[in-house]
Amino acid sequence: MPTMTQTLAVNFPRARVWPLLGDVEQVMSCMPGASLTKPREDDRVFGQMRVKLGPIAAAFAGEGTLTMDEATHTGVIHGQGTDPKNNSRAKADVTFAVLEEGAGTRIDLTVDFTLTGVLAQFSRGAIVQEIANRLTAEFARNLEAKLAATAPVAEVAASSDAVAAPAPEPASKPAPEPAPEPAKELNAGNLLWSMVKDWLRKLFSNPLPSGERVARRAGEGDARGGASGKSATPSP
C-alpha cells in the first residue's frame, strides 16, 4: 500500500480550525470533486469522489469513518469507494494531527492508499505525489477561505457581548444558511498539464552558466573536428 505525507498550513488559530474539521459537510466542500451522498450517521460518512483524467472519468462512491481525539487534536479517516463503470476501486487510511504554529495552524497528514482498475497506473511514482501536492494546496486555500468567511460573524458576536445594546425589535426568523457549495471536480488531466508547463518553465528559466556554455561549445567543436579527421587547433 503506497504511503504519502502531506502538510498544509492556514493562517487561523487551532481553536477555530479544529471544530471546522469535525464538520464533514464543510470539509467535503473544500475538497475538489468530493461530495456527500447522504447525511452522516455517527462516525460514518457517505460520499463520492469524482475524478477526470482526460477522456477517463471516474466517480468513486462509498463510505468512510471519521474519529477525532479532542485531547491530542488528532484524527483518523478510513474510506473506500468503487466505480462500477470503470471497474475501479479505491481505499485510503488517513491520519492527521492539528498543530499550533505561531498564530496559525499546521495540519500533518499521512495517507496510505490503494487504487485498482483503470486508474491504477496513476497510483505510483512522481505523478500521484504531484497531484497530491496540488490537491492539498487547493484544499488548504478553500479551507482558509471558508474560515475567513466566518470571521466577521465571530467579530460581530464578540463586539455585541462587550457592549450592551438595546433589545432589538422582534424580527422574522432569519433564513437558513445555504449549504456549502462543493469544490470543483478534480481534473487530474489539467493538473498533469500544469506539471508539464512548470517543468518547461523551470527548464528554460535556468540557462547554463556562461563558463559552462563556453566549455560545451568547445567540446562540440572538438567533436566536430575529430569526426572530420581535421584538427580543431589551427596550424601555425
C-alpha positions in Angstrom: 0.0 0.0 0.0 1.7 3.3 -1.1 2.1 6.0 1.6 2.3 9.7 1.2 2.8 12.5 3.7 1.4 16.0 3.3 1.5 19.2 5.3 -0.8 22.2 4.9 -1.0 25.4 6.8 -3.7 28.0 7.4 -3.5 31.5 9.0 -6.0 30.8 11.7 -5.6 29.5 15.2 -6.2 25.9 16.0 -9.2 26.8 18.2 -11.0 27.8 15.0 -9.6 25.2 12.7 -10.3 22.1 14.8 -14.1 22.5 15.1 -14.4 23.0 11.3 -12.5 19.8 10.6 -15.2 18.0 12.6 -17.9 19.4 10.3 -17.9 16.8 7.5 -20.2 18.8 5.1 -17.9 21.9 5.3 -14.7 19.8 4.9 -16.1 17.9 1.9 -17.0 21.2 0.2 -13.3 22.2 0.4 -12.1 19.0 -1.4 -12.2 19.2 -5.2 -14.5 16.5 -6.6 -15.9 15.4 -3.2 -19.5 15.5 -2.1 -21.8 13.8 0.4 -24.4 11.4 -0.8 -26.4 11.2 2.4 -26.3 12.6 5.9 -23.6 11.5 8.4 -24.5 8.7 10.8 -22.5 8.9 14.0 -18.9 8.5 12.8 -19.9 7.0 9.4 -19.7 9.3 6.3 -21.2 8.5 2.9 -20.0 10.3 -0.2 -18.4 10.2 -3.6 -15.2 11.5 -5.3 -15.3 12.4 -9.0 -12.0 12.4 -10.9 -11.3 13.2 -14.6 -8.1 12.1 -16.4 -8.5 13.3 -20.0 -11.1 11.0 -21.6 -11.3 8.9 -18.4 -13.9 10.0 -15.9 -14.5 8.1 -12.6 -16.9 8.5 -9.7 -16.0 6.6 -6.6 -19.0 6.1 -4.4 -18.6 4.6 -0.9 -18.4 5.3 2.8 -15.8 6.0 5.5 -15.4 6.7 9.2 -14.1 9.7 10.9 -12.8 9.7 14.5 -11.3 12.7 16.3 -9.4 12.9 19.6 -10.0 16.3 21.3 -7.3 15.7 23.8 -4.5 15.2 21.3 -6.0 17.1 18.3 -5.5 14.1 16.1 -7.9 12.1 13.9 -8.2 9.1 11.6 -10.2 8.6 8.4 -10.9 5.2 6.9 -12.5 5.3 3.5 -13.2 3.2 0.4 -15.2 3.5 -2.8 -15.9 1.8 -6.1 -16.7 2.9 -9.6 -18.5 0.0 -11.3 -18.5 1.7 -14.7 -14.7 1.6 -14.9 -14.3 -1.4 -12.6 -12.0 0.6 -10.3 -11.7 0.6 -6.5 -10.0 3.0 -4.1 -9.2 2.6 -0.4 -7.4 5.0 1.9 -6.5 5.4 5.5 -5.7 9.0 6.6 -4.2 10.0 9.9 -3.9 13.7 10.7 -2.5 15.9 13.5 -3.6 19.6 14.0 -0.7 21.6 15.5 -0.4 25.2 16.7 2.3 27.0 14.7 2.7 30.6 15.7 -0.6 32.4 15.2 -1.7 29.8 12.6 -2.2 26.1 12.4 -0.4 23.3 10.7 -2.0 20.0 9.7 0.2 17.0 9.1 -1.3 14.1 7.1 -0.2 10.6 6.4 -2.1 8.8 3.7 -2.0 5.0 2.9 -4.0 4.2 -0.2 -4.7 1.6 -2.8 -6.1 2.2 -6.2 -7.0 -0.6 -8.6 -8.6 -0.8 -12.0 -8.3 1.7 -14.9 -6.7 4.4 -12.8 -4.2 2.2 -11.0 -1.5 3.4 -13.4 -1.6 6.8 -11.7 -1.0 5.3 -8.2 2.7 5.1 -8.5 5.7 7.4 -8.9 6.0 11.2 -9.0 2.7 11.8 -10.8 0.5 10.8 -7.9 2.8 12.7 -5.5 2.5 15.9 -7.6 -1.3 15.5 -7.9 -1.5 15.1 -4.1 0.7 18.2 -3.5 -1.6 20.3 -5.7 -4.8 18.8 -4.3 -3.6 19.6 -0.8 -2.7 23.1 -1.7 -6.2 23.7 -3.2 -7.8 22.2 -0.2 -5.8 24.5 2.1 -6.9 27.5 0.1 -10.5 26.5 0.2 -10.3 25.8 3.9 -8.7 29.2 4.7 -11.4 30.9 2.5 -14.1 29.2 4.5 -12.5 30.2 7.8 -12.2 33.8 6.6 -15.8 33.9 5.5 -16.9 33.1 9.1 -14.6 35.6 10.7 -16.9 38.7 10.5 -19.7 36.7 12.2 -17.4 35.9 15.2 -16.2 39.5 15.4 -19.8 40.8 15.5 -20.7 38.4 18.2 -17.7 39.4 20.3 -18.4 43.1 20.0 -22.1 42.6 20.9 -21.1 40.8 24.1 -18.6 43.5 25.0 -21.1 46.4 24.6 -24.6 46.3 25.9 -27.2 47.4 23.3 -31.0 48.0 23.5 -33.1 44.9 22.8 -34.0 44.8 19.1 -37.5 44.9 17.8 -39.0 41.4 17.1 -37.9 40.3 13.6 -38.9 37.5 11.4 -37.0 34.2 11.6 -33.7 34.5 9.7 -33.4 32.4 6.6 -31.3 29.3 7.0 -27.7 29.4 5.8 -27.2 28.0 2.3 -25.5 24.6 2.1 -21.8 24.9 1.2 -21.1 24.6 -2.5 -18.8 21.6 -3.4 -15.4 22.4 -4.7 -14.9 21.9 -8.5 -14.4 18.4 -9.9 -10.8 17.1 -9.6 -9.5 17.3 -13.2 -6.2 15.4 -12.9 -5.6 15.9 -16.6 -5.4 19.7 -16.0 -3.0 19.0 -13.1 -0.7 16.9 -15.3 -0.6 19.5 -18.0 0.2 22.1 -15.3 3.1 19.9 -14.2 4.5 19.8 -17.7 4.2 23.6 -18.0 6.0 24.1 -14.7 8.8 21.7 -15.8 9.3 23.5 -19.1 9.3 26.9 -17.3 12.0 25.7 -14.9 14.0 24.2 -17.8 14.1 27.5 -19.8 14.4 29.8 -16.8 17.7 28.2 -15.7 20.1 28.6 -18.6 23.6 27.2 -18.4 26.3 29.5 -16.8 28.4 31.3 -19.3 31.5 29.3 -18.5 29.7 26.0 -18.9 28.3 27.2 -22.3 31.8 28.0 -23.5 33.1 24.7 -22.3 30.2 22.9 -24.0 30.8 24.8 -27.3 34.5 23.9 -27.2 33.6 20.3 -26.6 31.2 20.3 -29.5 34.0 21.9 -31.7 36.5 19.2 -30.7 33.9 16.5 -31.5 33.2 18.0 -35.0 37.0 18.3 -35.7 37.6 14.7 -34.7 34.7 13.5 -36.8 36.0 15.3 -40.0 39.6 14.0 -39.4 40.9 17.6 -39.0 42.5 19.1 -36.0 40.4 21.5 -34.1 43.6 23.6 -33.4 44.6 26.0 -36.3 48.0 25.4 -37.9 50.7 27.9 -37.1 
